[in-house]
Amino acid sequence: MLYNLIHELVTLVKTYENSAENPGEDLGSFRSWLNKYLENGERLQEPEWEGKINGRSPDSIINTSLVHLYRYAKMHAKTAIADTAFSTPDEFIYLINLASVGSMSKTSLIRQNIHDKPAGILIINRLLTKGLVAQEYSDSDKRSRMIHITPKGTQYLKESMDNIKKASANVTEPLSYKEKIELIALLLKLENFHAAQFNVK
């Protein structure tokens, strides 16, 4: 049986369903769309991936790749913060957020980093213990504590920044500038969609 051809046809039907306005279920409508699709050069050269021939979907491979890339990025970041005051890459990221955005509540800082509250509180407490951040009660809400970066935290951030930049560059090493810009656009599209769903921003 021509499995590759069948898989390609199924992929084209899915593209037709998602991209055509009011896609008809008859062969004539599909053929008309396919002719235009091929004429316009919109057909993508699909890469090969593990399990594709057995029906593994693009959604599955994208999710797996994102998880893997996160783990690779974490490995690079751990190397970058070795022999520094930071125990985890998350501590560094929390400081970057405070340095760039300014003081914010614990809840806002945790939400901005997409952590659950217990994990976020542990990170903040470690930063407080090390003197890299400080907290004070909010003027508008005495029950809420605002977190801000300390001079010591700013200094540690500056001292580690070069290594972190190198680690970030290592993660995107094989990509050209054009590919990086295209990837940023796609990732922001995904992130903004999910941030709106979960009311993160």
BELPE-V700372 format. One record per backbone hydrogen bond with DSSP energy under -1.0 kcal/mol. CO is the residue of the C=O (numbers start at 1). NH is the residue of the N-H. If there is no record, write none. Layout:
CO,NH  CO,NH
This chain:
1,3  2,6  3,7  4,8  5,9  6,10  7,11  8,12  9,13  10,14  11,15  12,16  13,17  14,18  15,19  16,20  26,30  27,31  28,32  29,33  30,34  31,35  32,36  33,37  34,38  35,39  36,40  37,42  38,41  44,46  49,52  51,56  52,55  57,61  58,62  59,63  60,64  61,65  62,66  63,67  64,68  65,69  66,70  67,71  68,72  69,73  70,74  71,75  72,76  73,77  74,78  75,79  76,80  77,81  81,84  89,93  90,94  91,95  92,96  93,97  94,98  95,99  96,100  97,101  98,102  104,147  105,109  106,110  107,111  108,112  110,115  111,114  116,120  117,121  118,122  119,123  120,124  121,125  122,126  123,127  124,128  125,129  126,130  127,132  127,133  128,131  132,150  134,148  136,146  141,144  144,138  145,106  146,136  147,104  148,134  150,154  151,155  152,156  153,157  154,158  155,159  156,160  157,161  160,164  161,165  162,166  163,167  164,168  165,169  166,170  167,171  168,172  172,175  176,180  177,181  178,182  179,183  180,184  181,185  182,186  183,187  184,188  185,189  186,190  187,191  188,192  189,193  190,194  191,195  192,196  193,197  194,198  195,200
